[in-house]
Amino acid sequence: MIGKLSGRLDWRGNDQILIDVRGVGYIVYVSERTLAGLPGVGEAVSLYTDLMVREDLLQLFGFASMIDKEWHKLLMSVQGVGAKAALSIMGTLGAEGVSRAINLGDQRAIQSAQGVGPKLAQRVILELKAKAPGMMAMGAKMSVVAEADDDVLEPISAVPPRKAPPAPQASRAADTADALSALINLGYGQGDAAQAVATVAGENPDADPSGLIRAALKLLAPKAR
């Protein structure tokens, strides 16, 4: 199984790229969102990948993060959602957007992805509703681990180099996960807590974890123990 590719970006298409890995070229299908975040042709590139095996076809799909890859696999577990449809959903909403849409039952958001009709969007929400909170927590843990690895690998010098600010999506995922963890520790069910956090995160995009918790508690007040 090819789980990750690191090499040189040799070519960019509309939905696929060519990565040269020590002289071997790999065609990798990517979403518009992933494609937009890639460097220019000739530069170094690294993607997490998933190999789709069919009777007469092998296809590689590439992702900027492991949580994107895991969401893609989870979406494909829904009957009628193939690799391309799952990639379209991820490209339109991103991991956090997919999680929020499923938690809120936002069928229109899922349906906004190209090639996804109303019945399929409804099926995605119904089948993945119970799994979304776990994926949200997984994404936060991955973000924390990634940031910790960056700290360990940071070079030691007399004058510490300026550290780049965390990517907005990773930082936001960590904030929502912190809020979710706090609510669960207070005794709220994971499903109710995740839905409340997703709701307030969508309504308050600039709120920090404390703000998310306070707003979520107001929604959850009727569901208190």
C-alpha positions, 0 to 999 in steps of 0.5 A: 500500500502506498500511503505517502509520496514525497518528490518533485511536482512534475505536472499539474492537471485539473484533477490530477498531478504527476509526482516524480519520486526518484525517477518514477512518476506517479499520477495522483488524483487530488481535489481542487482544495488540495491542488490549490495548496500545492507548490509550483511545478518543479518544487518539492511536494509531499502528499498522503495517498490512498491506493484504489484497486479495481479489477483493471485499474489502479488509482492513487488519490492524494491528500494534504493531511491524514485527517483528509485521507481518513474522511475520504475513506469514511465517505466512501463507506457510504453506499453510492459514494465512490472515490471521485464523489468523496474527493469532490465533497472533500474539495468543496467543504474540507475536513472541518466543513464535512464534519460540521455539515454532517453534525448539523444535518446540513444536506445542502452543504454536502449537496453543493459538491459536484456530482452529489445529488439530494438522495446521496447527500441525505444518505451521507448524513444519515450513515455518518452522523454517529461517526463524525464526532470521533473523526473530529476528535481524531483530527484534533489529535493529529493537529496536536501531534503535528505541532509537537513534531514541528517543535521537536524538529525546530533547529536550536540556535542562539536566536530562535527562528520565527515560527510560522503561525499554525495553518488556520484549518489545523488551528481551528480543528484544535480549538473545536476539539478542545471545546468538545473534550471539555464538554464531554468531561462535563458529562455531555454526550459526545453526539450532543456536544459535537453538534453544539460545538459544530453549530457555534463554531459555524456561527462564531468563526473567530471564537477561541476554545473558551468562547466556543465552550460558553456558547455551546453550553447555552445550547446544551443547557436544556440537555444538562444532566 
